């Protein structure tokens, strides 16, 4: 009787494991780059970002023009300058050049922050829609084909039409 009970437990465990292993997995994929292209608000975010870029580029151009003007003036008058004036002008040019480099670095950082600030709400809305569609339609995994990491695809549904519908996009 003990052997029968042990065999029964082993059989139940094996059957239970086999049943668990056969749980259905539903796969889907989406090209998030395609979705981002049609997301509402993306165009206005892009326009605001480009305006910020123009503003910062204008400042940088003005600084570079000032440096070029001072350098040209320095080159033209270098022969008539005393050692003290020449050294002072060279230091002034070096300082201006360092300010330009510092400005470029801070402008790059500011642009990255601005881009994140403008796009994050759009990205969050897209992620939420993808998550909602996955839950509503019973998907186990959703792969992003725009990342280029999906090497093989079989029996996977493209959920872009469902996400577009969820977001009210055509």
C-alpha positions as a Markdown table, in Angstrom:
| # | Residue | x | y | z |
|---|---|---|---|---|
| 1 | Unk | 0.0 | 0.0 | 0.0 |
| 2 | Unk | 2.9 | 2.3 | 0.8 |
| 3 | Unk | 4.3 | 1.6 | -2.7 |
| 4 | Unk | 1.0 | 2.4 | -4.3 |
| 5 | Unk | 0.8 | 5.7 | -2.5 |
| 6 | Unk | 4.3 | 6.6 | -3.5 |
| 7 | Unk | 3.6 | 5.7 | -7.1 |
| 8 | Unk | 0.4 | 7.7 | -7.0 |
| 9 | Unk | 2.3 | 10.8 | -5.7 |
| 10 | Unk | 5.0 | 10.3 | -8.4 |
| 11 | Unk | 2.4 | 10.0 | -11.1 |
| 12 | Unk | 0.5 | 13.1 | -9.8 |
| 13 | Unk | 3.8 | 15.1 | -9.7 |
| 14 | Unk | 4.7 | 14.0 | -13.2 |
| 15 | Unk | 1.2 | 14.8 | -14.5 |
| 16 | Unk | 1.1 | 18.1 | -12.7 |
| 17 | Unk | 4.6 | 19.1 | -14.1 |
| 18 | Unk | 3.6 | 18.1 | -17.6 |
| 19 | Unk | 0.4 | 20.1 | -17.3 |
| 20 | Unk | 2.3 | 23.1 | -16.0 |
| 21 | Unk | 4.9 | 22.9 | -18.7 |
| 22 | Unk | 2.2 | 23.0 | -21.3 |
| 23 | Unk | 0.9 | 26.4 | -20.2 |
| 24 | Unk | 0.2 | 28.3 | -23.4 |
| 25 | Unk | 2.5 | 31.1 | -24.2 |
| 26 | Unk | 1.2 | 33.8 | -26.5 |
| 27 | Unk | 3.8 | 36.0 | -28.2 |
| 28 | Unk | 3.4 | 39.3 | -29.9 |
| 29 | Unk | 5.6 | 41.9 | -31.4 |
| 30 | Unk | 5.6 | 45.6 | -32.2 |
| 31 | Unk | 7.8 | 48.0 | -33.9 |
| 32 | Unk | 8.0 | 50.8 | -31.4 |
| 33 | Unk | 9.7 | 53.2 | -33.8 |
| 34 | Unk | 6.7 | 52.9 | -36.1 |
| 35 | Unk | 4.4 | 53.6 | -33.2 |
| 36 | Unk | 6.4 | 56.6 | -32.0 |
| 37 | Unk | 6.2 | 58.1 | -35.5 |
| 38 | Unk | 2.4 | 58.3 | -35.3 |
| 39 | Unk | 2.0 | 59.1 | -31.6 |
| 40 | Unk | 0.0 | 62.2 | -30.9 |
| 41 | Unk | 2.1 | 65.0 | -29.6 |
| 42 | Unk | 5.3 | 63.8 | -31.2 |
| 43 | Unk | 5.3 | 66.5 | -33.8 |
| 44 | Unk | 4.9 | 69.3 | -31.3 |
| 45 | Unk | 7.6 | 67.8 | -29.1 |
| 46 | Unk | 9.9 | 67.6 | -32.1 |
| 47 | Unk | 9.2 | 71.2 | -33.0 |
| 48 | Unk | 9.8 | 72.4 | -29.4 |
| 49 | Unk | 13.1 | 70.4 | -29.3 |
| 50 | Unk | 14.2 | 71.9 | -32.7 |
| 51 | Unk | 13.5 | 75.4 | -31.4 |
| 52 | Unk | 15.7 | 74.7 | -28.4 |
| 53 | Unk | 18.4 | 73.4 | -30.6 |
| 54 | Unk | 18.3 | 76.6 | -32.8 |
| 55 | Unk | 18.4 | 78.8 | -29.7 |
| 56 | Unk | 21.5 | 77.0 | -28.4 |
| 57 | Unk | 23.2 | 76.9 | -31.8 |
| 58 | Unk | 22.6 | 80.6 | -32.2 |
| 59 | Unk | 24.4 | 81.3 | -28.9 |
| 60 | Unk | 27.2 | 79.0 | -29.9 |
| 61 | Unk | 27.6 | 80.6 | -33.3 |
| 62 | Unk | 27.8 | 84.1 | -31.7 |
| 63 | Unk | 30.5 | 82.9 | -29.3 |
| 64 | Unk | 32.5 | 81.3 | -32.1 |
| 65 | Unk | 32.2 | 84.4 | -34.2 |
| 66 | Unk | 33.5 | 86.5 | -31.3 |
| 67 | Unk | 36.4 | 84.2 | -30.9 |
| 68 | Unk | 37.2 | 84.3 | -34.6 |
| 69 | Unk | 37.0 | 88.1 | -34.6 |
| 70 | Unk | 39.3 | 88.4 | -31.6 |
| 71 | Unk | 41.7 | 85.9 | -33.1 |
| 72 | Unk | 41.9 | 87.7 | -36.4 |
| 73 | Unk | 42.4 | 91.0 | -34.6 |
| 74 | Unk | 45.2 | 89.4 | -32.5 |
| 75 | Unk | 46.9 | 88.0 | -35.6 |
| 76 | Unk | 46.8 | 91.4 | -37.4 |
| 77 | Unk | 48.2 | 93.4 | -34.4 |
| 78 | Unk | 50.5 | 90.8 | -32.9 |
| 79 | Unk | 53.7 | 92.3 | -34.3 |
| 80 | Unk | 52.9 | 95.7 | -32.7 |
| 81 | Unk | 52.0 | 94.4 | -29.3 |
| 82 | Unk | 54.2 | 94.4 | -26.3 |
| 83 | Unk | 54.9 | 91.0 | -24.6 |
| 84 | Unk | 52.5 | 91.8 | -21.7 |
| 85 | Unk | 49.6 | 92.7 | -24.1 |
| 86 | Unk | 50.3 | 89.7 | -26.3 |
| 87 | Unk | 50.3 | 87.4 | -23.3 |
| 88 | Unk | 47.1 | 89.0 | -22.0 |
| 89 | Unk | 45.4 | 88.7 | -25.5 |
| 90 | Unk | 46.4 | 85.0 | -25.8 |
| 91 | Unk | 45.0 | 84.3 | -22.3 |
| 92 | Unk | 41.8 | 86.0 | -23.3 |
| 93 | Unk | 41.5 | 83.9 | -26.4 |
| 94 | Unk | 42.2 | 80.7 | -24.4 |
| 95 | Unk | 39.6 | 81.7 | -21.9 |
| 96 | Unk | 37.0 | 82.3 | -24.5 |
| 97 | Unk | 37.8 | 79.0 | -26.2 |
| 98 | Unk | 37.4 | 77.2 | -22.9 |
| 99 | Unk | 34.0 | 79.0 | -22.3 |
| 100 | Unk | 32.9 | 77.8 | -25.8 |
| 101 | Unk | 33.9 | 74.2 | -25.0 |
| 102 | Unk | 32.1 | 74.4 | -21.6 |
| 103 | Unk | 29.0 | 75.9 | -23.3 |
| 104 | Unk | 29.0 | 73.1 | -25.9 |
| 105 | Unk | 29.1 | 70.4 | -23.1 |
| 106 | Unk | 26.3 | 72.1 | -21.0 |
| 107 | Unk | 24.2 | 72.7 | -24.1 |
| 108 | Unk | 24.5 | 69.0 | -25.1 |
| 109 | Unk | 23.4 | 68.0 | -21.6 |
| 110 | Unk | 20.5 | 70.5 | -21.7 |
| 111 | Unk | 19.3 | 69.1 | -25.0 |
| 112 | Unk | 19.3 | 65.6 | -23.7 |
| 113 | Unk | 17.3 | 66.7 | -20.7 |
| 114 | Unk | 14.9 | 68.7 | -22.9 |
| 115 | Unk | 14.4 | 65.7 | -25.2 |
| 116 | Unk | 13.6 | 63.4 | -22.3 |
| 117 | Unk | 11.2 | 66.0 | -20.8 |
| 118 | Unk | 9.3 | 66.3 | -24.1 |
| 119 | Unk | 9.2 | 62.7 | -25.1 |
| 120 | Unk | 8.8 | 60.9 | -21.8 |
| 121 | Unk | 5.0 | 61.5 | -21.6 |
| 122 | Unk | 4.6 | 60.2 | -25.1 |
| 123 | Unk | 6.8 | 57.1 | -24.4 |
| 124 | Unk | 4.9 | 56.5 | -21.2 |
| 125 | Unk | 1.5 | 56.7 | -23.0 |
| 126 | Unk | 2.8 | 54.2 | -25.7 |
| 127 | Unk | 4.1 | 51.8 | -23.1 |
| 128 | Unk | 0.9 | 51.9 | -21.2 |
| 129 | Unk | -1.1 | 51.2 | -24.3 |
| 130 | Unk | 1.2 | 48.2 | -25.2 |
| 131 | Unk | 0.8 | 46.9 | -21.7 |
| 132 | Unk | -3.0 | 47.3 | -21.8 |
| 133 | Unk | -3.3 | 45.5 | -25.1 |
| 134 | Unk | -1.0 | 42.7 | -23.9 |
| 135 | Unk | -3.1 | 42.1 | -20.8 |
| 136 | Unk | -6.5 | 42.4 | -22.6 |
| 137 | Unk | -5.4 | 39.9 | -25.3 |
| 138 | Unk | -3.6 | 37.5 | -23.1 |
| 139 | Unk | -0.1 | 38.0 | -24.4 |
| 140 | Unk | 2.8 | 36.5 | -22.3 |
| 141 | Unk | 5.6 | 38.4 | -24.1 |
| 142 | Unk | 5.7 | 41.4 | -26.4 |
| 143 | Unk | 9.0 | 41.9 | -28.4 |
| 144 | Unk | 10.1 | 45.2 | -29.9 |
| 145 | Unk | 11.3 | 44.5 | -33.4 |
| 146 | Unk | 12.7 | 48.0 | -33.8 |
| 147 | Unk | 15.5 | 47.2 | -31.4 |
| 148 | Unk | 16.9 | 44.7 | -33.8 |
| 149 | Unk | 17.3 | 42.0 | -31.2 |
| 150 | Unk | 14.5 | 39.6 | -32.4 |
| 151 | Unk | 16.4 | 37.0 | -34.5 |
| 152 | Unk | 13.6 | 34.7 | -35.3 |
| 153 | Unk | 9.8 | 35.1 | -35.2 |
| 154 | Unk | 7.2 | 32.4 | -35.5 |
| 155 | Unk | 3.6 | 32.4 | -34.2 |
| 156 | Unk | 3.9 | 36.0 | -33.1 |
| 157 | Unk | 1.2 | 38.6 | -33.6 |
| 158 | Unk | 1.9 | 42.1 | -34.6 |
| 159 | Unk | 0.0 | 44.2 | -32.0 |
| 160 | Unk | 0.6 | 47.6 | -33.6 |
| 161 | Unk | -2.9 | 47.7 | -35.0 |
| 162 | Unk | -4.4 | 46.9 | -31.6 |
| 163 | Unk | -2.2 | 49.5 | -29.9 |
| 164 | Unk | -3.2 | 52.1 | -32.5 |
| 165 | Unk | -6.8 | 51.3 | -31.9 |
| 166 | Unk | -6.3 | 51.5 | -28.1 |
| 167 | Unk | -4.7 | 55.0 | -28.6 |
| 168 | Unk | -7.4 | 56.1 | -31.0 |
| 169 | Unk | -5.0 | 56.4 | -34.0 |
| 170 | Unk | -5.6 | 55.4 | -37.6 |
